[in-house]
Amino acid sequence: WSPAKKTYCCAHGGKGCPTPTTPAPAPAPTPPPPTPPPLPYDCSAGVANWAAGWSDAKKEWCCAHGGQGCTTPKPPLPYDCNAGFDNWQAG
């Protein structure tokens, strides 16, 4: 084959190439992310008797992170997003 034919056939059909084409090796898989540390408290454990059974630290943590064990009521939400939802587009 002429150099022109080799170049064309290599580029368009993978034939006549000066060296065999081999696919690039696949990249190594990325390792999984590290496991997060365990939570300091299980807010589901003992929730039925939280007022007497939980430490103050657990009450504070569970209130802040899950809304359980709060010693003061939460402030009301600024809006009730379910109220009037059936007619939200019209007003």
N, CA, C and O atoms as a DFTB+ gen file, in Angstrom:
364 C
 N C O
     1  1       0.830      -1.187       0.000
     2  2       0.000       0.000       0.000
     3  2       0.869       1.242       0.000
     4  3       1.985       1.260       0.517
     5  1       0.318       2.259      -0.591
     6  2       1.029       3.537      -0.587
     7  2       0.880       4.166       0.793
     8  3      -0.040       3.816       1.532
     9  1       1.763       5.080       1.147
    10  2       1.621       5.760       2.436
    11  2       0.265       6.449       2.571
    12  3      -0.307       6.462       3.661
    13  1      -0.255       7.014       1.499
    14  2      -1.547       7.696       1.563
    15  2      -2.665       6.702       1.879
    16  3      -3.554       6.982       2.683
    17  1      -2.602       5.510       1.217
    18  2      -3.626       4.498       1.463
    19  2      -3.521       3.984       2.893
    20  3      -4.546       3.784       3.544
    21  1      -2.324       3.769       3.391
    22  2      -2.149       3.316       4.776
    23  2      -2.733       4.336       5.752
    24  3      -3.432       3.971       6.698
    25  1      -2.446       5.606       5.517
    26  2      -2.944       6.654       6.404
    27  2      -4.462       6.678       6.394
    28  3      -5.101       6.754       7.443
    29  1      -5.047       6.612       5.167
    30  2      -6.500       6.656       5.060
    31  2      -7.134       5.431       5.711
    32  3      -8.059       5.564       6.513
    33  1      -6.647       4.248       5.375
    34  2      -7.244       3.020       5.905
    35  2      -7.038       2.897       7.411
    36  3      -7.888       2.336       8.102
    37  1      -5.949       3.400       7.921
    38  2      -5.714       3.378       9.360
    39  2      -6.706       4.306      10.053
    40  3      -7.286       3.945      11.077
    41  1      -6.900       5.500       9.496
    42  2      -7.778       6.482      10.116
    43  2      -9.244       6.095      10.001
    44  3     -10.029       6.379      10.906
    45  1      -9.627       5.449       8.900
    46  2     -11.039       5.184       8.659
    47  2     -11.467       3.741       8.912
    48  3     -12.663       3.464       9.002
    49  1     -10.526       2.828       9.028
    50  2     -10.915       1.436       9.235
    51  2     -10.045       0.692      10.221
    52  3     -10.289      -0.479      10.513
    53  1      -9.029       1.365      10.736
    54  2      -8.146       0.704      11.682
    55  2      -7.246      -0.337      11.037
    56  3      -6.735      -1.224      11.720
    57  1      -7.050      -0.237       9.739
    58  2      -6.219      -1.213       9.019
    59  2      -5.040      -0.489       8.398
    60  3      -5.143       0.660       7.969
    61  1      -3.923      -1.186       8.361
    62  2      -2.740      -0.617       7.756
    63  2      -2.011       0.351       8.666
    64  3      -1.145       1.098       8.209
    65  1      -2.340       0.348       9.922
    66  2      -1.690       1.250      10.871
    67  2      -0.280       0.767      11.138
    68  3      -0.037      -0.439      11.121
    69  1       0.663       1.675      11.385
    70  2       2.043       1.264      11.603
    71  2       2.216       0.404      12.860
    72  3       3.057      -0.495      12.868
    73  1       1.457       0.654      13.898
    74  2       1.507      -0.174      15.096
    75  2       0.070      -0.540      15.453
    76  3      -0.847       0.249      15.225
    77  1      -0.124      -1.708      16.000
    78  2      -1.499      -2.075      16.334
    79  2      -2.062      -1.124      17.390
    80  3      -1.387      -0.756      18.350
    81  1      -3.307      -0.746      17.181
    82  2      -3.946       0.135      18.150
    83  2      -4.525      -0.715      19.265
    84  3      -5.238      -1.690      19.029
    85  1      -4.205      -0.326      20.461
    86  2      -4.759      -1.016      21.626
    87  2      -5.524       0.001      22.443
    88  3      -5.104       1.152      22.569
    89  1      -6.639      -0.417      22.996
    90  2      -7.398       0.537      23.804
    91  2      -6.622       0.933      25.055
    92  3      -5.856       0.144      25.609
    93  1      -6.833       2.136      25.472
    94  2      -6.183       2.626      26.683
    95  2      -6.722       1.844      27.877
    96  3      -7.902       1.496      27.898
    97  1      -5.897       1.566      28.852
    98  2      -6.391       0.826      30.018
    99  2      -7.450       1.650      30.757
   100  3      -7.384       2.877      30.824
   101  1      -8.397       0.948      31.291
   102  2      -9.466       1.613      32.038
   103  2      -8.884       2.248      33.297
   104  3      -7.995       1.678      33.930
   105  1      -9.382       3.419      33.655
   106  2      -8.870       4.041      34.885
   107  2      -9.272       3.210      36.101
   108  3     -10.288       2.514      36.103
   109  1      -8.463       3.307      37.097
   110  2      -8.747       2.570      38.334
   111  2     -10.027       3.114      38.958
   112  3     -10.265       4.321      38.923
   113  1     -10.847       2.244      39.526
   114  2     -12.083       2.733      40.141
   115  2     -11.769       3.616      41.347
   116  3     -10.795       3.400      42.068
   117  1     -12.614       4.603      41.536
   118  2     -12.415       5.480      42.682
   119  2     -12.860       4.756      43.948
   120  3     -13.862       4.041      43.938
   121  1     -12.139       4.937      45.002
   122  2     -12.527       4.251      46.238
   123  2     -13.816       4.839      46.785
   124  3     -14.120       6.006      46.538
   125  1     -14.574       4.044      47.524
   126  2     -15.823       4.573      48.097
   127  2     -15.506       5.640      49.138
   128  3     -14.421       5.644      49.720
   129  1     -16.460       6.548      49.370
   130  2     -16.211       7.579      50.378
   131  2     -16.102       6.953      51.762
   132  3     -16.659       5.884      52.009
   133  1     -15.397       7.608      52.653
   134  2     -15.250       7.033      53.993
   135  2     -16.599       6.981      54.712
   136  3     -17.491       7.792      54.464
   137  1     -16.713       6.022      55.589
   138  2     -17.927       5.880      56.382
   139  2     -18.006       7.029      57.379
   140  3     -17.040       7.294      58.094
   141  1     -19.156       7.720      57.436
   142  2     -19.258       8.821      58.391
   143  2     -19.216       8.290      59.825
   144  3     -19.574       7.140      60.081
   145  1     -18.780       9.128      60.741
   146  2     -18.728       8.668      62.129
   147  2     -20.146       8.426      62.654
   148  3     -21.099       9.024      62.155
   149  1     -20.289       7.567      63.641
   150  2     -21.629       7.300      64.181
   151  2     -22.184       8.545      64.870
   152  3     -21.440       9.397      65.355
   153  1     -23.511       8.623      64.897
   154  2     -24.147       9.748      65.573
   155  2     -23.928       9.627      67.072
   156  3     -23.844       8.514      67.590
   157  1     -23.834      10.747      67.780
   158  2     -23.567      10.669      69.216
   159  2     -24.739      10.093      70.006
   160  3     -24.544       9.547      71.092
   161  1     -25.962      10.212      69.464
   162  2     -27.133       9.709      70.180
   163  2     -28.090       9.049      69.202
   164  3     -28.184       9.454      68.044
   165  1     -28.805       8.025      69.675
   166  2     -29.883       7.404      68.923
   167  2     -31.172       8.008      69.452
   168  3     -31.645       7.643      70.529
   169  1     -31.735       8.930      68.690
   170  2     -32.913       9.664      69.158
   171  2     -34.180       8.823      69.130
   172  3     -35.207       9.246      69.662
   173  1     -34.132       7.650      68.526
   174  2     -35.292       6.758      68.542
   175  2     -35.309       5.900      69.804
   176  3     -36.360       5.421      70.228
   177  1     -34.141       5.715      70.391
   178  2     -34.044       4.862      71.584
   179  2     -34.567       5.615      72.806
   180  3     -34.046       6.670      73.167
   181  1     -35.582       5.072      73.426
   182  2     -36.113       5.655      74.644
   183  2     -36.960       6.888      74.452
   184  3     -37.192       7.630      75.406
   185  1     -37.429       7.126      73.237
   186  2     -38.179       8.353      72.966
   187  2     -39.499       8.396      73.736
   188  3     -39.997       9.482      74.035
   189  1     -40.066       7.249      74.060
   190  2     -41.337       7.229      74.788
   191  2     -41.187       7.808      76.193
   192  3     -42.161       8.297      76.766
   193  1     -39.983       7.757      76.751
   194  2     -39.744       8.249      78.110
   195  2     -38.603       9.274      78.107
   196  3     -37.791       9.314      79.032
   197  1     -38.553      10.101      77.055
   198  2     -37.406      10.992      76.888
   199  2     -37.271      11.993      78.027
   200  3     -36.153      12.309      78.434
   201  1     -38.385      12.499      78.551
   202  2     -38.302      13.556      79.568
   203  2     -37.567      13.086      80.814
   204  3     -36.796      13.846      81.400
   205  1     -37.794      11.838      81.226
   206  2     -37.155      11.330      82.436
   207  2     -35.931      10.481      82.134
   208  3     -35.038      10.354      82.973
   209  1     -35.885       9.899      80.942
   210  2     -34.838       8.928      80.646
   211  2     -33.618       9.444      79.919
   212  3     -32.573       8.792      79.941
   213  1     -33.716      10.591      79.277
   214  2     -32.588      11.101      78.508
   215  2     -31.777      12.096      79.324
   216  3     -32.305      12.810      80.176
   217  1     -30.480      12.122      79.040
   218  2     -29.623      13.145      79.654
   219  2     -29.936      14.494      79.002
   220  3     -30.525      14.551      77.922
   221  1     -29.536      15.575      79.668
   222  2     -29.745      16.904      79.093
   223  2     -29.021      17.047      77.754
   224  3     -29.535      17.668      76.824
   225  1     -27.825      16.466      77.668
   226  2     -27.060      16.559      76.423
   227  2     -27.787      15.855      75.280
   228  3     -27.819      16.359      74.158
   229  1     -28.373      14.686      75.568
   230  2     -29.106      13.966      74.530
   231  2     -30.352      14.743      74.136
   232  3     -30.686      14.802      72.953
   233  1     -31.047      15.338      75.097
   234  2     -32.230      16.139      74.785
   235  2     -31.853      17.290      73.857
   236  3     -32.539      17.536      72.865
   237  1     -30.775      17.990      74.171
   238  2     -30.356      19.125      73.353
   239  2     -29.987      18.684      71.943
   240  3     -30.389      19.307      70.960
   241  1     -29.204      17.584      71.856
   242  2     -28.753      17.123      70.545
   243  2     -29.931      16.636      69.717
   244  3     -30.060      17.003      68.549
   245  1     -30.786      15.821      70.304
   246  2     -31.914      15.266      69.555
   247  2     -32.920      16.355      69.175
   248  3     -33.552      16.265      68.123
   249  1     -33.075      17.357      69.998
   250  2     -33.967      18.464      69.662
   251  2     -33.414      19.227      68.462
   252  3     -34.150      19.557      67.532
   253  1     -32.124      19.503      68.492
   254  2     -31.497      20.276      67.421
   255  2     -31.394      19.499      66.111
   256  3     -31.444      20.097      65.036
   257  1     -31.250      18.175      66.185
   258  2     -30.999      17.395      64.983
   259  2     -32.165      16.525      64.535
   260  3     -32.092      15.909      63.472
   261  1     -33.220      16.461      65.303
   262  2     -34.336      15.625      64.883
   263  2     -35.678      16.083      65.402
   264  3     -36.703      15.472      65.101
   265  1     -35.685      17.149      66.175
   266  2     -36.940      17.669      66.681
   267  2     -37.581      16.814      67.754
   268  3     -38.784      16.925      67.990
   269  1     -36.802      15.955      68.416
   270  2     -37.317      15.113      69.490
   271  2     -36.624      15.485      70.791
   272  3     -35.447      15.844      70.801
   273  1     -37.358      15.397      71.873
   274  2     -36.776      15.685      73.170
   275  2     -36.641      17.165      73.466
   276  3     -35.862      17.552      74.337
   277  1     -37.374      17.986      72.765
   278  2     -37.282      19.430      72.974
   279  2     -38.027      19.801      74.261
   280  3     -39.169      19.391      74.472
   281  1     -37.370      20.572      75.102
   282  2     -37.990      20.972      76.364
   283  2     -38.820      22.236      76.198
   284  3     -39.663      22.539      77.042
   285  1     -38.588      22.973      75.121
   286  2     -39.409      24.149      74.829
   287  2     -40.078      23.906      73.483
   288  3     -39.486      23.289      72.597
   289  1     -41.299      24.384      73.327
   290  2     -41.969      24.145      72.045
   291  2     -41.266      24.878      70.916
   292  3     -40.706      25.958      71.105
   293  1     -41.306      24.270      69.740
   294  2     -40.716      24.900      68.565
   295  2     -41.568      26.095      68.166
   296  3     -42.786      26.068      68.340
   297  1     -40.949      27.143      67.635
   298  2     -41.751      28.263      67.142
   299  2     -42.585      27.804      65.951
   300  3     -42.174      26.895      65.230
   301  1     -43.745      28.411      65.733
   302  2     -44.577      27.991      64.597
   303  2     -43.897      28.323      63.272
   304  3     -43.104      29.260      63.179
   305  1     -44.220      27.548      62.268
   306  2     -43.692      27.810      60.932
   307  2     -44.334      29.082      60.386
   308  3     -45.482      29.378      60.715
   309  1     -43.611      29.841      59.556
   310  2     -44.171      31.095      59.053
   311  2     -45.351      30.883      58.104
   312  3     -46.201      31.762      57.965
   313  1     -45.406      29.716      57.448
   314  2     -46.492      29.429      56.512
   315  2     -46.896      27.970      56.629
   316  3     -46.073      27.114      56.956
   317  1     -48.171      27.687      56.358
   318  2     -48.668      26.324      56.238
   319  2     -48.754      26.046      54.750
   320  3     -49.688      26.490      54.082
   321  1     -47.788      25.315      54.234
   322  2     -47.702      25.096      52.792
   323  2     -48.780      24.159      52.271
   324  3     -48.965      24.052      51.059
   325  1     -49.491      23.482      53.156
   326  2     -50.581      22.627      52.712
   327  2     -51.887      23.400      52.606
   328  3     -52.783      22.996      51.866
   329  1     -52.006      24.490      53.322
   330  2     -53.244      25.277      53.313
   331  2     -53.406      25.959      51.964
   332  3     -52.531      26.718      51.545
   333  1     -54.502      25.701      51.288
   334  2     -54.788      26.316      49.999
   335  2     -53.980      25.783      48.844
   336  3     -53.987      26.378      47.767
   337  1     -53.278      24.672      49.034
   338  2     -52.428      24.144      47.968
   339  2     -53.235      23.743      46.738
   340  3     -52.738      23.863      45.618
   341  1     -54.461      23.273      46.917
   342  2     -55.286      22.860      45.788
   343  2     -55.544      24.015      44.824
   344  3     -55.828      23.790      43.648
   345  1     -55.448      25.232      45.310
   346  2     -55.757      26.403      44.505
   347  2     -54.579      27.371      44.457
   348  3     -54.782      28.577      44.318
   349  1     -53.345      26.862      44.570
   350  2     -52.183      27.739      44.705
   351  2     -51.922      28.608      43.488
   352  3     -51.418      29.721      43.638
   353  1     -52.244      28.142      42.293
   354  2     -51.938      28.937      41.104
   355  2     -52.870      30.134      40.978
   356  3     -52.459      31.180      40.475
   357  1     -54.116      30.003      41.424
   358  2     -55.057      31.090      41.269
   359  2     -54.948      32.109      42.404
   360  3     -55.420      33.239      42.277
   361  1     -54.341      31.715      43.483
   362  2     -54.172      32.718      44.506
   363  2     -54.455      32.219      45.859
   364  3     -54.350      32.969      46.829
